[in-house]
Each structure stands twice: as C-alpha cells, then as structure tokens.
C-alpha cells in the first residue's frame, strides 16, 4: 500500500541533532539524550534506519538557556555524514560570523566527501547577546533578513556560476570562480526559518525550504498560503517544514503525562530568560509577528514552540495529525524528542508506517 505514494510527494521527516547540551526542552526532567559525538553518530544511524531523511545540526556560539555546551554545526555535521550512508545533514549557518565565500567552499568540499548529502540552514539571528559576545554587529530585525537574502543569493551564484560578480550592501564578489563546485545540482539545498513578514518574504524569493515554528493547523495554513502566494508571484518554488516536539506513546494518557512532567520540571529561570531574549527578537519585526512573539511560558519550554504542533499521543493520533499538516502544505516535519535514540526508533516502527498508509489511502481516494 505504501508504495503508491511517490517519494517526492511523501511527507519527509527530519530530526534536531542534539549537538547542544540540555536536549530539546528547557526542563530539568531526566533525559537519556546526550550531546556527545558517540551518542549522535549512533542516533544518526538509528534515524536513517527509521526512515528519517534529514538531520539538523544546531548553531550556538555561547552558553545559555540550559545549553551549557555546544558543538560547532558544520564540523559536527560532517562527522554525522561519515557515520551514515543515506541521511542528509543540514548544518546551521549564521550570517555575520560566516562569510558566504567560506561557507560556499566549505560546503562544496563536504558535498564531495559525502556524495551530495550536505545542506545548510541559514539562521538570520535571534540571540543579541551571542553577537555582542563575539564582537559581531547586531543588525535591526529586517536588516538581518536582508543580509540573509544577499547571503543566499551569493551562495547560489558561487555554486552555479563561473566568474561570479555580486554588488550588494553586505557582500561583494568580483569575478570569483569556485572550483570544484558542489556535487548536488543546481546546488546543496538551502533551508531558512522564521515567522515574520521579512522571513516569509525571504523564503518566497530565494530559499529552497522554509522552516516555521510549531503552530496549529489553522495558523500554519494561513502562513503557508501567504508564502506560497508570494513565491508564485516571484516565479519561485519553496517547500515547507514545521517544527514539532513528538511524544508518541502506546496510550494518549501516557503521552500527556510526559508532556505534563516536562512542563512541571521546567527550568523557570532559564525559560523566562530565553523568553525575554526571543520575544525581544520576535517583537522587533515591524509587524511584531516574528518567531515566539505570541508564545506562552509552556510553549517556550520547547525552544521552537514544538508542543503547539500537537504531535503528542498514540501513533495513530500522531500519524493522522501529520497527514492533516500535509493537507495544508507541510512537506517536512522537523521533530524533537525527549529520549532521542529510543523515541526515534519507536517513531520509525510505530508512526511512520501509519503515515505512509494514510497518505496512500488519501491518494487513492483522490484518484
């Protein structure tokens, strides 16, 4: 039955790489997730076998909000690629600390080493303290996205053209030729996140993929419709990924009890500090609609509003909600878990096959 769903049309799954200590929740609840390389390489192999197609390495330069230790994203991504054979790994990149020429060269090399399994997630920046700590200028909200726009356009130009010339406000290139160019054609996939008007407009013009924070189906539909309408006017195609914290258990009661336990053990001081920082960033957009602008305390216990997507319950409930997300335009689910290895394995055995069955049934009905 599952074979009737084409690979391109099937919803895809990615997981957050826990290369940052503290897991994916700002909570003191005991976790069997670890930020070490050994744990993460094992997790990458488990995820690959479970049916996950992507993994996203996080970028953090300084400690804070429960993340005391952090491994650098690009080098860590390469280590995960060496431990796997099919998984594509997204390295988070921060314009400002990184220059597009360095990223273009670095990613092209990794693309050759991994036989076309590297991608990037361009993070425009939300953590002002991180920028000031490393001596980087902190730009106004929309300026950060304008810089990211130039950053992505520069990368695409370097990866696809010889004698590339670009005259922007942030980056300039004069007949620059990168050789060898990446294995992937036309270039490695470029992901980008955000919820603000500037983030959506950027995705609708230059990004291959757009990540949005967790949200209700209704709110996601409005956001996706807006992006796709703009993209169509721009003659551009963009695919959509949504963040979700997955709690899959044999019963709904078990799953909800885990959620309650996570929130009950929330690191209150760290959640409030994180909330202050991200809400400042979210509300700094002209329309006040950036990531986290309307997040509650409970939402912020999971870094990217993952509880709001409501992938919490039995495998059947979660599979049905994933297919509902697909029906409003979601192409990929970016999942976080409490105990990564065993929960990713459970997801691959119990949830993903149900998703494929539901997809096939909907496709057959539509036909």
C-alpha positions in Angstrom: 0.0 0.0 0.0 2.7 2.5 0.9 4.4 2.0 -2.5 1.6 4.0 -4.1 2.9 7.2 -2.5 5.6 8.7 -4.6 8.9 9.6 -2.9 8.6 13.3 -3.9 5.0 13.6 -2.6 5.5 11.7 0.7 5.9 13.9 3.7 9.5 13.9 4.8 11.0 13.7 8.3 14.0 15.4 9.9 15.2 15.5 13.5 17.0 18.0 15.6 20.6 16.9 16.2 21.3 17.3 19.9 24.8 18.7 19.4 23.9 21.2 22.2 23.6 20.0 25.8 20.3 20.0 27.6 18.3 18.3 24.9 15.3 20.0 23.2 13.4 21.2 26.3 14.3 23.8 28.9 13.5 21.4 31.7 15.3 19.6 34.5 13.4 16.4 33.7 15.8 13.5 33.4 16.8 12.8 29.8 18.6 9.9 28.1 19.6 12.3 25.3 23.3 13.2 25.1 25.2 15.9 23.2 28.4 13.8 22.6 29.6 12.7 19.2 29.3 9.0 20.1 25.7 9.3 21.0 24.9 11.4 18.0 26.6 9.1 15.5 24.5 6.2 16.9 21.4 8.3 16.7 22.1 9.3 13.1 22.3 5.6 12.2 19.1 4.8 14.1 17.3 7.7 12.4 18.5 6.7 9.0 17.2 3.2 9.5 13.9 4.5 10.9 13.1 6.4 7.7 14.3 10.0 8.6 15.8 11.7 5.5 17.3 14.8 7.2 19.0 15.8 10.4 19.5 19.5 11.5 22.7 20.4 13.5 22.1 23.5 15.7 24.4 26.5 15.9 25.2 28.2 19.1 28.3 30.2 20.0 27.7 30.9 23.7 26.1 29.1 26.6 22.7 29.9 28.0 19.1 28.8 28.5 20.1 25.3 29.6 22.6 24.8 26.7 25.8 24.9 28.6 27.9 23.1 25.9 27.7 23.3 22.1 29.5 21.5 19.3 30.0 23.6 16.1 27.5 22.7 13.4 29.5 22.3 10.2 32.2 20.1 11.6 29.7 18.1 13.6 27.5 17.6 10.5 30.5 16.2 8.7 31.1 13.7 11.5 27.5 12.5 11.2 27.8 12.2 7.5 30.8 9.9 7.9 28.7 7.7 10.2 25.8 7.3 7.7 25.2 6.4 4.1 21.8 8.0 3.2 20.9 10.7 5.7 21.3 14.3 4.6 22.6 16.6 7.3 21.7 20.3 7.5 24.4 22.5 9.0 23.1 25.7 10.6 24.9 28.8 9.4 24.8 32.2 10.9 25.5 35.2 8.5 27.8 37.6 10.3 30.2 35.1 11.8 30.3 33.2 8.5 31.1 34.8 5.1 29.4 33.3 2.1 32.7 32.6 0.3 33.9 30.5 3.3 30.5 28.6 3.5 30.5 28.0 -0.2 33.9 26.5 -0.2 33.4 24.5 3.0 30.0 23.0 2.0 31.2 22.2 -1.6 34.1 20.2 -0.1 31.8 18.3 2.3 29.3 17.7 -0.6 32.1 15.9 -2.4 33.2 13.9 0.7 29.6 12.9 1.4 28.5 12.3 -2.2 25.9 15.0 -2.1 24.4 14.7 1.4 25.0 18.1 3.0 22.6 21.1 3.2 22.5 24.3 5.1 20.0 26.1 7.3 20.6 29.9 7.2 19.8 31.4 10.6 19.3 35.1 10.5 19.9 35.5 14.2 17.8 36.0 17.3 20.3 36.0 20.2 21.7 39.5 20.6 23.9 38.5 23.5 25.6 36.0 21.3 26.5 38.6 18.6 27.8 41.1 21.1 29.8 38.4 23.0 31.8 37.6 19.9 32.1 41.2 18.7 29.6 41.0 15.8 27.3 43.9 14.9 23.7 43.4 15.9 21.5 44.5 13.0 17.9 45.6 13.2 15.4 42.8 12.5 14.6 43.3 8.9 18.2 44.2 8.1 19.2 40.7 9.4 16.9 39.1 6.8 18.1 41.5 4.1 21.6 40.3 4.8 20.4 36.7 4.7 18.8 37.3 1.4 22.2 38.5 0.0 23.9 35.7 1.7 21.7 33.1 0.0 21.9 34.8 -3.4 25.7 34.9 -3.1 25.9 31.2 -2.3 23.7 30.2 -5.2 25.8 32.4 -7.5 29.1 31.0 -6.3 27.8 27.4 -6.5 26.4 27.7 -10.0 28.4 30.3 -11.9 32.0 31.0 -13.0 33.4 34.5 -12.7 30.6 35.3 -10.3 30.1 39.0 -9.7 27.8 40.5 -7.0 27.4 44.0 -5.7 25.3 44.0 -2.5 25.2 46.1 0.6 26.6 43.3 2.7 28.7 41.2 0.3 30.7 41.8 -2.8 32.3 39.4 -5.3 34.4 40.2 -8.3 34.6 37.5 -11.0 35.0 34.8 -8.4 35.1 31.2 -9.5 34.7 28.3 -7.1 36.2 25.0 -8.2 35.2 22.3 -7.8 31.6 23.2 -7.5 29.2 21.0 -5.4 28.1 17.5 -6.4 24.4 18.4 -5.9 22.8 20.3 -8.8 22.0 23.0 -9.1 23.4 23.4 -5.5 23.0 22.0 -2.0 19.6 22.7 -0.5 19.2 25.9 1.4 16.8 26.0 4.3 15.7 29.1 6.3 13.5 29.7 9.3 11.4 32.5 10.8 7.8 33.6 11.1 8.0 37.4 10.5 7.0 39.2 7.3 10.7 39.6 6.4 11.3 35.9 7.0 8.4 34.8 4.8 9.3 37.2 2.1 12.8 36.0 2.1 11.7 32.3 1.8 9.3 33.3 -1.0 12.1 34.8 -3.0 15.3 32.8 -2.5 15.1 29.8 -0.1 14.6 26.2 -1.2 12.9 25.3 2.2 11.2 27.4 4.9 11.1 26.2 8.5 8.4 27.6 10.7 7.9 27.2 14.5 5.3 24.9 15.8 1.7 26.1 15.5 -1.9 25.0 15.0 -3.0 23.6 11.6 -5.2 26.7 11.0 -2.3 29.2 11.7 0.1 27.1 9.7 -2.3 27.1 6.7 -2.6 30.9 6.8 1.2 31.3 7.0 1.9 28.7 4.2 -0.8 30.2 1.9 0.8 33.6 2.3 4.3 32.3 1.5 3.2 30.3 -1.5 1.2 33.2 -2.9 4.2 35.4 -2.7 6.5 32.7 -4.1 4.2 32.1 -7.1 4.3 35.9 -7.9 8.1 35.7 -7.7 8.3 32.7 -10.0 9.9 30.8 -7.1 9.2 27.4 -5.5 9.7 26.8 -1.8 8.9 23.8 0.3 7.7 24.0 3.9 8.9 22.4 7.1 7.3 22.7 10.6 8.9 22.2 14.0 7.2 19.6 16.3 8.1 18.0 19.6 6.9 14.4 19.3 5.7 12.4 22.3 4.5 9.1 20.9 3.3 6.5 23.5 1.1 3.5 23.4 -1.7 5.5 25.1 -2.8 9.1 24.9 -2.7 9.3 28.7 1.0 8.2 28.8 1.9 10.8 26.2 0.1 13.6 28.0 1.7 12.6 31.3 5.1 13.0 29.7 4.2 16.5 28.5 2.9 17.5 31.9 6.1 16.1 33.5 8.3 18.2 31.2 6.4 21.4 31.9 6.2 20.7 35.6 10.0 20.4 35.7 10.6 23.5 33.6 13.7 25.4 34.4 11.7 28.5 35.3 14.6 31.0 35.3 16.1 29.7 32.0 12.6 29.7 30.3 12.0 33.3 31.4 15.5 34.4 30.2 15.0 32.6 26.9 11.5 34.1 26.6 12.8 37.6 27.2 15.5 37.2 24.5 13.4 35.6 21.8 10.3 37.8 22.4 12.5 40.8 22.0 13.7 39.3 18.7 10.2 38.3 17.6 8.5 41.6 18.5 11.3 43.6 16.9 9.9 42.8 13.5 7.8 45.8 12.2 4.6 43.9 12.5 5.5 42.2 15.8 4.9 38.8 14.3 8.3 37.1 14.4 9.1 33.8 16.0 7.9 33.5 19.6 6.1 36.9 19.6 3.0 35.2 21.0 4.5 32.2 22.8 3.3 31.3 26.3 5.6 30.1 29.1 4.6 26.5 28.4 5.3 26.9 24.6 8.8 28.3 25.4 9.7 25.1 27.4 10.4 23.7 24.0 12.7 26.0 22.1 10.7 26.3 18.9 7.1 26.1 20.0 7.1 22.3 19.3 4.3 21.5 21.7 1.9 23.7 19.7 2.0 21.3 16.7 0.4 18.7 18.9 2.2 15.6 17.8 1.5 14.2 21.2 -0.5 11.0 21.7 -0.7 7.5 20.2 1.0 6.5 16.9 -2.4 6.6 15.2 -3.3 10.1 16.5 0.1 11.5 15.5 0.0 9.9 12.1 -3.4 11.5 11.4 -2.2 14.9 12.5 0.9 14.6 10.3 -1.3 13.9 7.3 -3.5 16.8 8.2 -0.4 19.0 8.3 0.5 17.7 4.8 -3.0 18.7 3.6 -2.4 22.4 4.4 1.0 22.4 2.6 3.6 21.0 5.1 6.3 19.0 3.2 8.5 18.1 6.1 8.2 17.6 9.9 11.3 18.6 11.9 11.0 16.5 15.1 12.4 16.8 18.5 12.2 14.1 21.2 12.8 13.7 24.9 14.9 10.5 24.8 16.1 10.6 21.2 17.5 7.2 20.3 14.7 5.1 21.6 12.0 7.5 20.6 13.3 7.9 17.0 13.3 4.2 16.8 9.8 3.9 18.1 8.6 6.6 15.7 10.1 4.7 12.8 8.4 1.5 13.8 5.1 2.7 15.0 4.3 6.1 13.5 5.9 6.4 10.1 4.3 3.3 8.6 0.9 4.6 9.6 1.7 8.0 7.9 2.5 6.2 4.7 -0.7 4.1 4.9 -2.8 7.2 5.4 -1.0 9.1 2.6 -1.7 6.1 0.3 -5.3 6.0 1.3 -5.8 9.7 0.6 -4.0 9.4 -2.7 -6.2 6.5 -3.7 -9.3 8.4 -2.7 -8.3 11.4 -4.6 -7.6 9.3 -7.7 
